[in-house]
Amino acid sequence: MNAMTRRRTAALIRRGQAHVQPAMTLHRLLLSGLVALGMTAATVATATAQPFTGASAGSAVGQAYALAARIRGFHRWTGSTPPPATYCSTMRAGEAIMVELARLSNRAIRYHQPGLALELQRAADRLGDELDEEEAVNDQAGIPYSGYPCLIVQPSYPSRAAVLAFVEPRVPRCRRKADAARASFDARRALMYQCLRLAGS
C-alpha cells in the first residue's frame, strides 16, 4: 500500500471520501488513521451536542503555525548528524494537528462560519507544506523510518544534503501552484508532494 493511499484513508476518516494516487509512503496511513480514529472517538458525542464556538479552532491554528515554524527549522538539517532531538515528536504533533484542522474546518462549514474555515485552511496549508517538504526530502534521500514520521536514528544520512539542495528551491513555485489550484487539505498535500519530487523518482 503506497503513501497516497495512506493520505486518502485519513481523508476517508475525516471527510468520508478517499482518492487513491501513487507515490506516497505507508507510514502516514498508519499514523493519520490511528490519530483520526482516536480523535473521532473522543469528540463524536460533544460534536453534535454543543454549538461550535471556534475557541478550539483558535488553539489549533496557533499550534499549527508554531509547529510549522519548528518543522521549517528542520529543513536546515543536512543529515551530517543524527536527527534533531525533537524531530520525531514535532513531526508527530504536526500530523495530529493536520487531522484536527480538517475536522474543525468541516465543523466551521457546517456551522456557517466560512471565515473561520478559511483561517483553518490557511493554517493547514502552512503546516502541511512544511510536513510535505520534510517527507519529500527524506523519501527521496532513502532515509528509513522506524514508524512514520520518526526516522531510524543513524550517525548521518549522506544523501539528505543533495536532495535538500534540489527540493528547497522548488518550494516557492510548488506553493504558488498549490495556491492557484485552491486545493483542499489532502489534495494540496498530494500536489505539494508530487511537485517536490525529482523527475522519475
Secondary structure as GFF3:
##gff-version 3
##sequence-region A 1 201
A	DSSP	alpha_helix	3	15	.	.	.	ID=ss1
A	DSSP	alpha_helix	26	49	.	.	.	ID=ss2
A	DSSP	alpha_helix	55	74	.	.	.	ID=ss3
A	DSSP	alpha_helix	87	110	.	.	.	ID=ss4
A	DSSP	alpha_helix	114	140	.	.	.	ID=ss5
A	DSSP	beta_strand	145	147	.	.	.	ID=ss6
A	DSSP	beta_strand	150	151	.	.	.	ID=ss7
A	DSSP	alpha_helix	160	181	.	.	.	ID=ss8
A	DSSP	alpha_helix	185	195	.	.	.	ID=ss9
###
